[in-house]
């Protein structure tokens, strides 16, 4: 079911004139102005929610999760930002890496899943 929904969304974006913009790490870390900073924060919140939702979908499909948040833990944008920035300090990602990749790496390192 999730595959069908994702396929439909991808097909819609390809068929329409939808414009997709990815925020890269260097632009997130050093925004041009306050408007860009606010846009990046909003975008980042969506990335965070999307990664958490995708992780839950993996579990519901019987697959291994990418990271394991503690039960009943809510994550704020500020907490996710801290996780991503700590990951960037240790891993030094390419400046053109999408923030979603850096955040995912940080979530995997911060919340590893115990071996079954």
C-alpha positions as CSV (number, residue, x, y, z in Angstrom):
1,X,0.0,0.0,0.0
2,X,2.8,2.4,0.9
3,X,4.5,1.6,-2.4
4,X,1.4,2.4,-4.3
5,X,1.1,5.8,-2.5
6,X,4.7,6.6,-3.1
7,X,4.5,5.6,-6.7
8,X,1.4,7.8,-7.2
9,X,3.1,10.7,-5.6
10,X,6.2,10.3,-7.8
11,X,4.1,9.9,-10.9
12,X,2.1,13.1,-10.0
13,X,5.3,15.1,-9.5
14,X,6.8,13.8,-12.7
15,X,3.6,14.4,-14.7
16,X,3.0,17.9,-13.3
17,X,5.2,20.9,-13.4
18,X,6.1,20.5,-9.8
19,X,9.4,22.0,-8.8
20,X,11.5,20.2,-6.2
21,X,14.2,22.0,-4.2
22,X,16.6,20.1,-2.0
23,X,18.3,22.0,0.8
24,X,21.9,21.1,0.9
25,X,24.0,21.2,4.1
26,X,26.1,24.3,3.3
27,X,23.0,26.4,2.6
28,X,21.2,25.1,5.7
29,X,24.2,25.9,7.9
30,X,24.8,29.4,6.3
31,X,21.5,30.8,5.0
32,X,21.6,33.9,2.9
33,X,19.0,35.8,5.0
34,X,16.4,35.4,7.7
35,X,13.7,34.4,5.2
36,X,15.9,31.6,3.9
37,X,16.7,30.5,7.5
38,X,13.0,30.3,8.2
39,X,12.3,28.3,5.0
40,X,15.2,25.9,5.8
41,X,13.8,25.3,9.3
42,X,10.4,24.6,7.9
43,X,11.9,22.3,5.3
44,X,14.0,20.6,7.9
45,X,11.0,19.9,10.1
46,X,9.3,18.2,7.1
47,X,12.5,16.1,6.5
48,X,12.5,15.1,10.2
49,X,8.9,14.1,10.1
50,X,9.3,12.3,6.8
51,X,12.2,10.2,8.1
52,X,10.3,9.2,11.2
53,X,7.2,8.3,9.2
54,X,9.3,6.3,6.8
55,X,10.9,4.5,9.7
56,X,7.5,3.6,11.2
57,X,6.3,2.4,7.7
58,X,9.3,0.0,7.5
59,X,8.4,-1.5,10.9
60,X,4.8,-1.9,9.8
61,X,5.9,-3.7,6.7
62,X,7.9,-6.1,8.8
63,X,11.3,-4.6,7.8
64,X,14.1,-3.5,10.0
65,X,14.0,0.2,11.0
66,X,16.8,2.5,10.1
67,X,17.0,3.9,13.7
68,X,15.2,3.2,16.9
69,X,13.8,6.2,18.8
70,X,13.0,5.5,22.5
71,X,9.3,4.7,23.0
72,X,7.0,7.7,23.3
73,X,9.8,10.1,22.4
74,X,8.8,13.2,20.6
75,X,11.5,15.0,18.7
76,X,11.6,18.8,18.2
77,X,13.2,20.6,15.3
78,X,15.9,21.9,17.7
79,X,16.7,18.3,18.9
80,X,17.0,17.1,15.3
81,X,19.1,20.1,14.3
82,X,21.5,19.3,17.2
83,X,21.7,15.7,16.1
84,X,22.5,16.7,12.5
85,X,25.1,19.3,13.5
86,X,26.9,16.8,15.8
87,X,26.9,14.3,13.0
88,X,28.4,17.0,10.7
89,X,31.1,17.7,13.2
90,X,32.2,14.1,13.4
91,X,31.6,13.0,9.8
92,X,32.4,16.3,7.9
93,X,29.9,15.7,5.1
94,X,30.4,17.2,1.6
95,X,28.8,20.7,1.7
96,X,26.5,19.7,-1.2
97,X,25.0,16.7,0.7
98,X,21.2,17.1,1.2
99,X,20.3,17.7,4.9
100,X,18.1,14.6,4.8
101,X,21.2,12.4,4.4
102,X,23.1,14.1,7.2
103,X,20.1,13.9,9.5
104,X,19.5,10.2,8.7
105,X,23.1,9.4,9.5
106,X,22.8,11.3,12.8
107,X,19.6,9.5,13.7
108,X,21.2,6.2,13.0
109,X,24.2,7.0,15.1
110,X,22.2,8.6,18.0
111,X,19.5,5.9,18.1
112,X,21.0,2.6,16.9
113,X,18.8,-0.4,17.0
114,X,19.7,-3.3,19.3
115,X,20.6,-6.5,17.4
116,X,17.8,-9.0,17.4
